[in-house]
Amino acid sequence: MQITPGVDRKTRILEAVVELLAERGYPGATFARIVETAGLSSTRLITYHYDTKQELVAAALRHIGARAQQFMVPAIEAESSARGKLAAYLRSNLRFLAERPAYARAAVEIARNLPRESTGADLGEDVPVVLLAQLFVAGQEAGELRRFDPVVMAVTVRAAVDAAVDRFARDDGMDLAAYAEELCAIFDRAIAVRPASGDPGTALR
């Protein structure tokens, strides 16, 4: 990963953390190495923003999430149906990671080493799960989706994505685009209203 010149100091620090987590793991992401990777003059420039390594790594995870959101939202918003939005969510999520494998490896490394309560999530609430559940509720109310528990489905979608990320972090030669298409087919069949004929229908392509 290249740290882009001209970006603000906090972003340089967080990108350096991501790079080191991906390449050296959690123990290797030391303040000294972060200083070197980010092109800083002193560790004091890190502690000015973050008191502890745990706080710094939690900020790096939020940084990854923000970058993913910037990448994914246009694709999701371009779709008008709940089924289309879910497919766009899956495809854009895995495409984002395929194009930025260091982010995938860093996210997995953080998940393995940082307590969940330290990530700064809203009181432990999984925001992607909440948003997916809201999408499913809207689709059900519009008559587009069959009746199912929106939270259970949202948790299942997130678990499938997380499993893909974990596998990709161990093998970045994995075809995430093909994996995404399989997930689209599986979940489209799981959420779509069944035709009266009993034909399960076809997944969005």
C-alpha positions, 0 to 999 in steps of 0.5 A, spaced: 500 500 500 502 506 498 501 512 503 498 518 498 502 524 499 498 530 501 493 527 505 492 529 512 496 526 518 491 522 521 489 519 515 497 517 514 497 514 520 491 510 519 493 508 512 500 506 515 496 502 521 492 498 516 499 497 512 502 494 518 497 490 520 496 487 513 504 485 512 506 484 520 500 482 524 497 486 530 504 485 534 508 488 528 504 494 528 508 498 533 508 505 534 515 506 531 514 502 525 508 506 524 512 513 525 517 510 519 511 508 514 507 514 515 513 518 514 512 522 521 518 525 525 516 522 532 511 517 536 508 524 539 505 525 533 501 519 534 499 519 541 497 526 540 491 523 536 491 516 540 492 515 547 493 507 546 495 502 541 488 499 542 484 506 541 489 507 534 487 500 531 480 501 533 480 508 529 483 504 523 477 499 523 473 505 523 477 508 517 476 501 513 469 501 514 468 509 512 472 507 506 468 501 504 462 505 505 464 511 500 465 505 495 459 501 496 454 507 497 453 509 490 452 502 487 447 500 492 443 507 491 443 506 484 438 500 485 431 501 486 429 494 489 431 491 495 433 485 491 437 489 487 440 493 493 442 487 497 446 484 490 449 491 490 451 490 497 454 484 496 458 485 490 460 492 492 463 489 498 467 484 496 469 488 490 472 493 495 476 488 498 478 485 492 481 491 490 484 493 497 487 486 499 491 489 505 484 492 508 481 485 508 487 482 512 488 488 516 480 488 518 481 480 520 487 482 524 483 487 528 477 482 529 482 477 532 486 481 536 481 487 539 475 486 543 469 488 540 467 493 545 473 497 543 471 498 536 467 504 538 461 500 535 454 504 537 454 500 544 455 494 541 450 494 535 452 492 529 450 497 524 451 493 517 446 488 520 441 494 523 441 497 516 440 490 512 434 489 517 431 495 515 432 494 508 429 487 508 423 490 512 422 495 507 422 490 501 417 486 505 412 492 506 413 493 499 411 486 497 417 484 494 420 480 499 417 474 502 416 474 510 422 472 514 425 475 520 429 481 518 434 480 523 436 473 522 437 474 515 441 480 516 446 477 521 446 471 516 448 476 510 454 479 514 456 472 517 457 470 509 461 476 508 465 476 514 467 468 512 469 471 505 473 476 508 477 471 512 478 466 507 480 472 502 485 474 507 488 467 508 488 467 500 488 473 496 488 469 490 481 467 491 476 469 486 471 474 490 467 476 484 465 469 483 464 468 490 460 474 490 455 472 485 454 465 489 452 469 495 447 473 490 444 467 488 443 464 494 441 470 498 436 472 492 433 465 492 432 466 500 429 473 500 424 473 494 417 472 494 416 465 491 412 464 484 405 461 485 408 455 480 413 453 486 418 455 481 424 458 486 425 463 480 432 466 478 437 470 482 439 477 480 444 477 475 
